[in-house]
Amino acid sequence: MTYRFAASLLTILVMSSAIAAAQESTPLPSGPALTVEELKGCLCEEPQLEAARKEIATRRAMLNERQAQLTALDTQIADRRKTLDPNDLIGQELLKNSMAQSAALRDLIQSDTRPALNQSVTDYNALAAKYTETCVNRPRYAYDVDAAKKDLVCPLP
């Protein structure tokens, strides 16, 4: 009987220390719980965050596509230079056009595509920081979340 008691006590101690360690590694939200109105604001910000993520992905894909076009064009220009006959006036004109097209694409990437992506990332980071500060680091009550979801109307972005 004493052996079973000791084994049970040891099991309880091990389990309670494991639970305590898990609680220490996962910080609990602190401060006052979110109100229903604050929860409504948080619920309305979530689709905005998702839209901002999609915009970043779209802009990144556009940048990657334009950079691939530029790389292909630069490769084409290098190949034409290698094989171009100095007396081929039409070939020289085509090469000039390709070089102008490459310069225009490079300028578009530097002056429009990349800054637009960077601005999208900056906007997303600001929105995510605000959401984290307002919505993530404070406790929520399930009853209040249900009340906030009821008749939720979010403003258009």
C-alpha positions in Angstrom: 0.0 0.0 0.0 2.8 2.4 0.8 4.5 1.8 -2.6 1.3 2.7 -4.5 0.8 5.8 -2.4 4.4 6.9 -3.1 4.1 6.2 -6.8 0.8 8.1 -7.0 2.4 11.1 -5.2 5.4 11.0 -7.5 3.1 11.0 -10.5 1.1 13.9 -9.2 4.3 15.9 -8.6 5.7 15.2 -12.0 2.4 16.2 -13.7 2.0 19.4 -11.7 5.6 20.5 -12.5 5.0 19.8 -16.2 1.8 21.9 -16.1 3.6 24.7 -14.3 6.4 24.6 -16.9 3.9 24.8 -19.7 2.2 27.8 -18.1 5.5 29.6 -17.7 6.4 29.2 -21.3 3.1 30.5 -22.6 2.4 33.9 -21.2 -1.2 34.6 -20.5 -2.9 37.7 -21.7 -2.8 40.4 -19.1 -4.8 43.5 -18.3 -8.5 44.1 -18.5 -10.5 41.8 -20.7 -11.6 43.2 -24.1 -15.1 44.7 -24.1 -17.7 43.7 -26.7 -17.1 46.9 -28.6 -13.3 46.3 -28.6 -13.9 42.7 -29.7 -16.0 44.0 -32.6 -13.1 46.2 -33.7 -10.7 43.3 -33.4 -13.0 41.1 -35.5 -13.3 43.8 -38.1 -9.5 44.2 -38.3 -8.9 40.5 -39.0 -10.2 40.6 -42.6 -8.2 43.8 -43.1 -5.0 41.9 -42.1 -5.8 39.1 -44.5 -6.5 41.6 -47.3 -3.1 43.3 -46.6 -1.4 39.9 -46.6 -2.9 39.1 -50.0 -1.9 42.5 -51.3 1.7 41.9 -50.3 1.7 38.5 -52.0 0.3 40.0 -55.2 2.8 42.8 -55.2 5.7 40.3 -54.4 4.5 38.1 -57.3 4.4 41.2 -59.6 7.9 42.1 -58.6 9.2 38.6 -59.1 7.5 38.5 -62.6 9.0 41.8 -63.6 12.5 40.8 -62.4 12.2 37.5 -64.3 11.2 39.5 -67.4 14.2 41.8 -66.9 16.6 38.9 -66.5 15.3 37.3 -69.7 15.6 40.6 -71.5 19.2 41.1 -70.3 20.1 37.6 -71.3 18.6 38.2 -74.8 20.6 41.5 -75.0 23.8 39.7 -74.1 23.2 37.0 -76.7 22.4 39.6 -79.4 25.6 41.5 -78.6 27.7 38.3 -79.0 26.3 37.5 -82.4 25.6 41.0 -83.8 27.4 41.9 -87.0 28.7 45.5 -86.8 27.3 46.1 -90.3 23.8 44.9 -89.5 21.9 48.2 -89.0 18.5 46.4 -88.4 20.1 44.2 -85.7 21.7 47.2 -84.1 18.3 49.0 -84.0 16.7 45.9 -82.5 19.5 45.8 -79.9 18.9 49.5 -79.0 15.2 48.9 -78.7 15.8 45.9 -76.4 18.3 48.0 -74.3 15.7 50.8 -74.0 13.0 48.3 -73.0 15.4 46.9 -70.4 16.1 50.3 -69.0 12.4 51.2 -68.9 11.6 47.9 -67.1 14.4 48.4 -64.6 13.2 52.0 -63.9 9.6 50.7 -63.5 10.8 48.1 -60.9 12.9 50.7 -59.0 10.4 53.6 -59.1 7.1 51.8 -58.8 7.0 48.1 -58.2 9.5 47.8 -55.4 8.3 50.9 -53.5 4.7 49.8 -53.7 5.7 46.4 -52.2 7.7 48.1 -49.5 4.8 50.4 -48.7 2.4 47.4 -48.5 4.7 45.7 -46.1 5.0 48.9 -44.0 1.2 49.3 -43.9 0.7 45.6 -43.0 3.3 45.9 -40.2 1.6 48.9 -38.7 -1.8 47.2 -38.9 -0.5 44.0 -37.3 1.3 45.9 -34.5 -2.0 47.8 -33.7 -3.9 44.5 -33.8 -1.4 42.8 -31.6 -1.4 45.6 -29.1 -5.1 46.0 -29.0 -6.5 42.5 -29.5 -3.9 39.8 -28.8 -2.3 40.8 -25.5 -5.6 41.0 -23.6 -7.9 38.3 -22.3 -11.3 37.6 -24.0 -14.4 36.1 -22.6 -16.2 33.6 -24.8 -19.5 35.1 -23.9 -18.3 38.6 -25.1 -16.8 37.1 -28.3 -20.2 35.5 -29.1 -22.0 38.8 -28.3 -19.5 40.7 -30.6 -20.0 38.3 -33.5 -23.8 38.7 -33.2 -25.0 41.4 -35.6 -21.3 42.3 -36.5 -21.1 45.0 -39.2 -17.7 46.0 -40.3 -17.0 49.3 -42.2 -15.7 48.9 -45.7 -12.0 49.2 -46.0 
